[in-house]
């Protein structure tokens, strides 16, 4: 007997707490200590049940968040991504490529409207489905990415900086994906006190924030 998470549910261990992101219902929740310990045991066993599992995990099972299955499916695997080490140098550039800035403003406006009018799960799904022709080997990829990074520094003068991490990060991810630049969109959380944050990174480089800031958070959801 194995267990799997229902669709739209993501997890991580942030500090001493097991935290979940319920993307379908647009909420976060943390497990009590005993249930969290049992869940971590289940994760270490790759979803395979153990004696007393039903009782220890009753909070998750009873709410339909943890489902019995005959084979493991990987839904309990921890989120894996490069640790962020440095900021992108283009964030400090004094100049901006105007056509790129116009597109960055367009994407941030579109994503902002979507986040106000649609469920978060729908906005994220739409971003992940943007057609992308990866140009990983193109010599122009580096300069294209630098222009995008610089442009999103300037969108803050229009949309502001406060409470913009989700919209700006989804906009940057969508723009990069549409232009064939491979990056990762990340949502991270921390506990005691709880907080959530979003950013974009390429390998070990954070593109729209500082390494110091994003390393305060544990990744819970990653799009590529």
PATI-213805 format. One line per 10 residues: number of its first residue (from 0); for each residue z, x, y of C-alpha. Coordinates in nm, 3 decimals, always signed. Example, Ala and Ser with C-alpha at 12.3 -4.5 7.8 and 13.67 -1.06 7.14 Angstrom:
// PATI-213805
0	+0.780,+1.230,-0.450 ~ +0.714,+1.367,-0.106
//
This chain:
// PATI-213805
0	+0.000,+0.000,+0.000 ~ -0.094,+0.120,+0.346 ~ -0.058,-0.008,+0.700 ~ -0.296,-0.005,+0.995 ~ -0.267,-0.100,+1.360 ~ -0.447,-0.410,+1.477 ~ -0.750,-0.360,+1.695 ~ -0.689,-0.272,+2.059 ~ -0.354,-0.104,+2.000 ~ -0.294,+0.265,+2.078
10	+0.020,+0.474,+2.044 ~ +0.179,+0.808,+2.121 ~ +0.521,+0.969,+2.126 ~ +0.623,+1.043,+2.484 ~ +0.950,+1.230,+2.494 ~ +1.182,+1.053,+2.252 ~ +1.004,+0.717,+2.273 ~ +0.715,+0.572,+2.077 ~ +0.499,+0.391,+2.332 ~ +0.210,+0.153,+2.270
20	-0.080,+0.050,+2.489 ~ -0.194,-0.302,+2.404 ~ -0.540,-0.294,+2.556 ~ -0.622,-0.653,+2.468 ~ -0.317,-0.793,+2.650 ~ -0.315,-0.519,+2.918 ~ +0.046,-0.411,+2.866 ~ +0.261,-0.125,+2.742 ~ +0.569,-0.149,+2.525 ~ +0.815,+0.093,+2.363
30	+0.984,+0.067,+2.026 ~ +1.361,+0.069,+1.976 ~ +1.483,+0.399,+1.838 ~ +1.523,+0.291,+1.473 ~ +1.183,+0.122,+1.459 ~ +1.027,+0.416,+1.641 ~ +1.163,+0.661,+1.383 ~ +1.027,+0.446,+1.100 ~ +0.689,+0.427,+1.270 ~ +0.674,+0.805,+1.313
40	+0.751,+0.838,+0.943 ~ +0.461,+0.605,+0.869 ~ +0.233,+0.812,+1.093 ~ +0.335,+1.133,+0.914 ~ +0.243,+0.964,+0.584 ~ -0.097,+0.862,+0.725 ~ -0.015,+0.495,+0.696 ~ +0.119,+0.500,+0.342 ~ +0.416,+0.267,+0.296 ~ +0.761,+0.378,+0.187
50	+1.079,+0.219,+0.055 ~ +1.228,-0.007,+0.319 ~ +0.914,+0.001,+0.535 ~ +0.887,-0.376,+0.572 ~ +1.241,-0.406,+0.702 ~ +1.230,-0.098,+0.924 ~ +0.895,-0.197,+1.076 ~ +0.957,-0.572,+1.088 ~ +0.928,-0.577,+1.467 ~ +0.567,-0.458,+1.447
60	+0.475,-0.646,+1.130 ~ +0.621,-0.976,+1.246 ~ +0.415,-0.971,+1.566 ~ +0.093,-0.886,+1.387 ~ +0.071,-0.538,+1.535 ~ +0.098,-0.364,+1.199 ~ -0.114,-0.497,+0.914 ~ -0.102,-0.423,+0.541 ~ -0.418,-0.280,+0.390 ~ -0.529,-0.128,+0.060
70	-0.669,+0.197,+0.202 ~ -0.588,+0.414,+0.507 ~ -0.822,+0.365,+0.804 ~ -0.714,+0.631,+1.054 ~ -0.580,+0.388,+1.315 ~ -0.239,+0.557,+1.300 ~ -0.377,+0.901,+1.381 ~ -0.240,+1.059,+1.697 ~ -0.466,+1.089,+2.002 ~ -0.618,+1.438,+2.008
80	-0.766,+1.610,+2.313 ~ -0.762,+1.955,+2.474 ~ -0.447,+2.036,+2.668 ~ -0.527,+2.061,+3.038 ~ -0.494,+2.414,+3.173 ~ -0.667,+2.426,+3.511 ~ -0.807,+2.213,+3.795 ~ -1.179,+2.204,+3.868 ~ -1.259,+2.438,+4.157 ~ -1.503,+2.189,+4.313
90	-1.207,+1.974,+4.424 ~ -1.149,+2.233,+4.697 ~ -1.507,+2.245,+4.828 ~ -1.539,+2.155,+5.198 ~ -1.892,+2.014,+5.167 ~ -2.037,+1.724,+4.972 ~ -2.381,+1.632,+4.836 ~ -2.454,+1.303,+5.016 ~ -2.670,+1.134,+4.746 ~ -2.397,+1.208,+4.491
100	-2.129,+1.075,+4.727 ~ -2.325,+0.751,+4.770 ~ -2.338,+0.704,+4.394 ~ -1.969,+0.790,+4.356 ~ -1.882,+0.524,+4.616 ~ -2.105,+0.276,+4.433 ~ -1.937,+0.340,+4.098 ~ -1.586,+0.322,+4.240 ~ -1.666,-0.006,+4.416 ~ -1.817,-0.157,+4.100
110	-1.524,-0.050,+3.882 ~ -1.272,-0.176,+4.139 ~ -1.438,-0.519,+4.139 ~ -1.446,-0.527,+3.760 ~ -1.076,-0.440,+3.732 ~ -0.989,-0.729,+3.963 ~ -1.207,-0.983,+3.784 ~ -1.203,-0.881,+3.417 ~ -0.960,-0.776,+3.148 ~ -0.893,-0.403,+3.127
120	-1.025,-0.400,+2.769 ~ -1.359,-0.541,+2.888 ~ -1.391,-0.285,+3.168 ~ -1.313,+0.006,+2.937 ~ -1.549,-0.125,+2.670 ~ -1.827,-0.160,+2.925 ~ -1.773,+0.197,+3.048 ~ -1.780,+0.331,+2.692 ~ -2.108,+0.151,+2.626 ~ -2.299,+0.301,+2.919
130	-2.611,+0.463,+2.768 ~ -2.588,+0.839,+2.787 ~ -2.837,+1.112,+2.712 ~ -2.615,+1.417,+2.673 ~ -2.745,+1.723,+2.858 ~ -2.483,+1.959,+2.726 ~ -2.727,+2.248,+2.706 ~ -2.885,+2.194,+3.046 ~ -2.828,+2.474,+3.300 ~ -2.797,+2.206,+3.570
140	-2.500,+2.035,+3.405 ~ -2.242,+2.260,+3.570 ~ -2.375,+2.214,+3.922 ~ -2.421,+1.840,+3.866 ~ -2.060,+1.807,+3.756 ~ -1.937,+2.009,+4.055 ~ -2.117,+1.773,+4.293 ~ -1.957,+1.473,+4.119 ~ -1.609,+1.625,+4.133 ~ -1.646,+1.702,+4.502
150	-1.784,+1.354,+4.575 ~ -1.486,+1.177,+4.423 ~ -1.254,+1.379,+4.643 ~ -1.428,+1.215,+4.939 ~ -1.418,+0.858,+4.802 ~ -1.043,+0.868,+4.867 ~ -1.118,+0.851,+5.241 ~ -1.281,+0.512,+5.182 ~ -1.070,+0.357,+4.907 ~ -0.744,+0.546,+4.959
160	-0.542,+0.753,+4.713 ~ -0.246,+0.529,+4.628 ~ -0.269,+0.347,+4.294 ~ -0.632,+0.451,+4.248 ~ -0.610,+0.669,+3.938 ~ -0.744,+0.405,+3.695 ~ -1.032,+0.281,+3.910 ~ -1.132,+0.629,+4.028 ~ -1.112,+0.781,+3.680 ~ -1.314,+0.501,+3.519
170	-1.568,+0.533,+3.800 ~ -1.601,+0.909,+3.752 ~ -1.627,+0.869,+3.375 ~ -1.894,+0.599,+3.411 ~ -2.093,+0.804,+3.664 ~ -2.078,+1.116,+3.448 ~ -2.178,+0.922,+3.139 ~ -2.472,+0.759,+3.316 ~ -2.592,+1.102,+3.430 ~ -2.555,+1.262,+3.088
180	-2.253,+1.480,+3.172 ~ -2.005,+1.477,+2.879 ~ -1.643,+1.426,+2.991 ~ -1.331,+1.246,+2.868 ~ -1.148,+0.956,+3.030 ~ -0.777,+0.972,+2.949 ~ -0.484,+0.736,+2.990 ~ -0.146,+0.905,+2.951 ~ +0.213,+0.784,+2.957 ~ +0.561,+0.926,+3.000
190	+0.908,+0.787,+2.938 ~ +1.250,+0.791,+3.108 ~ +1.134,+0.655,+3.345 ~ +0.816,+0.499,+3.213 ~ +0.493,+0.567,+3.400 ~ +0.123,+0.560,+3.317 ~ -0.160,+0.763,+3.464 ~ -0.536,+0.808,+3.421 ~ -0.764,+1.106,+3.474 ~ -1.095,+1.264,+3.370
200	-1.123,+1.602,+3.205 ~ -1.385,+1.827,+3.052 ~ -1.238,+2.043,+2.777 ~ -0.925,+2.202,+2.930 ~ -1.026,+2.133,+3.293 ~ -0.901,+1.825,+3.479 ~ -1.166,+1.698,+3.720 ~ -0.990,+1.454,+3.953 ~ -0.627,+1.561,+3.953 ~ -0.409,+1.868,+3.906
210	-0.310,+2.025,+3.577 ~ +0.052,+2.015,+3.690 ~ +0.037,+1.639,+3.740 ~ -0.148,+1.533,+3.425 ~ +0.061,+1.756,+3.200 ~ +0.358,+1.531,+3.281 ~ +0.188,+1.267,+3.063 ~ +0.111,+1.232,+2.693 ~ -0.243,+1.104,+2.617 ~ -0.243,+0.760,+2.457
220	-0.611,+0.663,+2.491 ~ -0.921,+0.881,+2.519 ~ -1.284,+0.782,+2.577 ~ -1.574,+1.023,+2.540
//
